[in-house]
Amino acid sequence: MTATIAQKIQQFYDESSPLWERTWGEHMHHGYYGSTGQHKKNRRQAQIDLIEEALKWANVRSADTILDVGCGIGGSTLYLAEKFSAKAVGITLSPVQAQRAGERAIEKEIALTAWENFADVDAPAVQFQVTDALATPFPDNAFDFIWSMESGEHMPDKQSFLRECYRLLKPGGTFLMATWCHRSTDNLAGALTTSEKQHLDWLYQLYHLPYVISLPAYAELATQVGFTDLTTADWSAQVEFFWQDVVQSALNLEAIAGILQSGTETMRGTAAIALMTTGFRRGLIRYGLLSGSKA
Ligand SMILES: C[S@@+](CC[C@H](N)C(=O)[O-])C[C@H]1O[C@@H](n2cnc3c(N)ncnc32)[C@H](O)[C@@H]1O
């Protein structure tokens, strides 16, 4: 039987997350290297700076109830719950990630509570669950801040993903996503070339991405599902250095041994690093931010 894209994503993160955490820590996203991308710094700090800069960019200063869509091992979920003294739910397709995120909450002494019982506990409190972002069990208008850090690229139906986030967002709340995109085709550069399509196809196979779209295409879909106050930004220059840092840190014997031992999924992910580096360099891969609200 052929595995569905969701099953492949689950397997990828089930297998690769323990090694990622051992090698690179709890955040599974790019780092922010200053507005020009030239500010070299510790990688973990760069990843935290990306969270902080994105919050600043979207003018998010407070939140009571947060949904972290595609939460990994809870890096952002726990960070945001603590920062805003909020109640936060993290969802992922990977049971291994959900389990580890819960353990990390306990290690950090943050209450791990079923979200139905959030009213009975003091903030911060968190819950992690295996749930597909395209069809979640939460009621309408449940969260005042919805955060999606590098999960949009995995969504097989970008419009359904945005529609679900819109449904879950409280009126007046903020939706903020950061995601891998391809370059805009709505300009002189025109449609993607055969070579660019081939490059993306390899990346899709290696990272279990159904497809990526351009940032203007995201903005159009977000408008269609009802988001208001839409803002977008291209932060490719600010984050691109991350891959050089990943390559450097992977070049130690412990990381290589881990990659070899932790299965084919991780080895495929490692090959994808080369495609990301060259994809950014040729202007094909773009790093997009989008924020919106609900009237
Ligand atoms: C690159 S990781 C990012 C993790 C986290 N946001 C961070 O920054 O550390 C992508 C995450 O998206 C999740 N994901 C992908 N497709 C999903 C879906 N359809 N529903 C829920 N989560 C999904 C994966 O399980 C994984 O946790």
PDBQT file of the ligand as one rigid body, heavy atoms in Angstrom, charges set to zero:
ROOT
HETATM    1  C1  LIG A 301       9.771  21.784  10.160  1.00  0.00    +0.000 C 
HETATM    2  S1  LIG A 301       8.767  21.186  11.459  1.00  0.00    +0.000 S 
HETATM    3  C2  LIG A 301       8.530  22.708  12.340  1.00  0.00    +0.000 C 
HETATM    4  C3  LIG A 301       8.335  22.478  13.817  1.00  0.00    +0.000 C 
HETATM    5  C4  LIG A 301       8.124  23.725  14.680  1.00  0.00    +0.000 C 
HETATM    6  N1  LIG A 301       7.144  24.615  14.124  1.00  0.00    +0.000 N 
HETATM    7  C5  LIG A 301       9.411  24.451  14.962  1.00  0.00    +0.000 C 
HETATM    8  O1  LIG A 301       9.574  25.548  14.444  1.00  0.00    +0.000 OA
HETATM    9  O2  LIG A 301      10.235  23.919  15.701  1.00  0.00    +0.000 OA
HETATM   10  C6  LIG A 301       7.195  20.913  10.656  1.00  0.00    +0.000 C 
HETATM   11  C7  LIG A 301       6.082  20.460  11.579  1.00  0.00    +0.000 C 
HETATM   12  O3  LIG A 301       4.837  20.506  10.857  1.00  0.00    +0.000 OA
HETATM   13  C8  LIG A 301       4.076  19.382  11.236  1.00  0.00    +0.000 C 
HETATM   14  N2  LIG A 301       3.048  19.122  10.203  1.00  0.00    +0.000 N 
HETATM   15  C9  LIG A 301       3.223  18.907   8.894  1.00  0.00    +0.000 A 
HETATM   16  N3  LIG A 301       2.039  18.703   8.294  1.00  0.00    +0.000 NA
HETATM   17  C10 LIG A 301       1.095  18.804   9.254  1.00  0.00    +0.000 A 
HETATM   18  C11 LIG A 301      -0.317  18.672   9.277  1.00  0.00    +0.000 A 
HETATM   19  N4  LIG A 301      -1.021  18.404   8.170  1.00  0.00    +0.000 N 
HETATM   20  N5  LIG A 301      -0.955  18.818  10.458  1.00  0.00    +0.000 NA
HETATM   21  C12 LIG A 301      -0.262  19.080  11.609  1.00  0.00    +0.000 A 
HETATM   22  N6  LIG A 301       1.075  19.212  11.638  1.00  0.00    +0.000 NA
HETATM   23  C13 LIG A 301       1.741  19.074  10.480  1.00  0.00    +0.000 A 
HETATM   24  C14 LIG A 301       5.086  18.273  11.385  1.00  0.00    +0.000 C 
HETATM   25  O4  LIG A 301       4.534  17.198  12.108  1.00  0.00    +0.000 OA
HETATM   26  C15 LIG A 301       6.201  19.044  12.111  1.00  0.00    +0.000 C 
HETATM   27  O5  LIG A 301       5.929  19.053  13.489  1.00  0.00    +0.000 OA
ENDROOT
TORSDOF 0
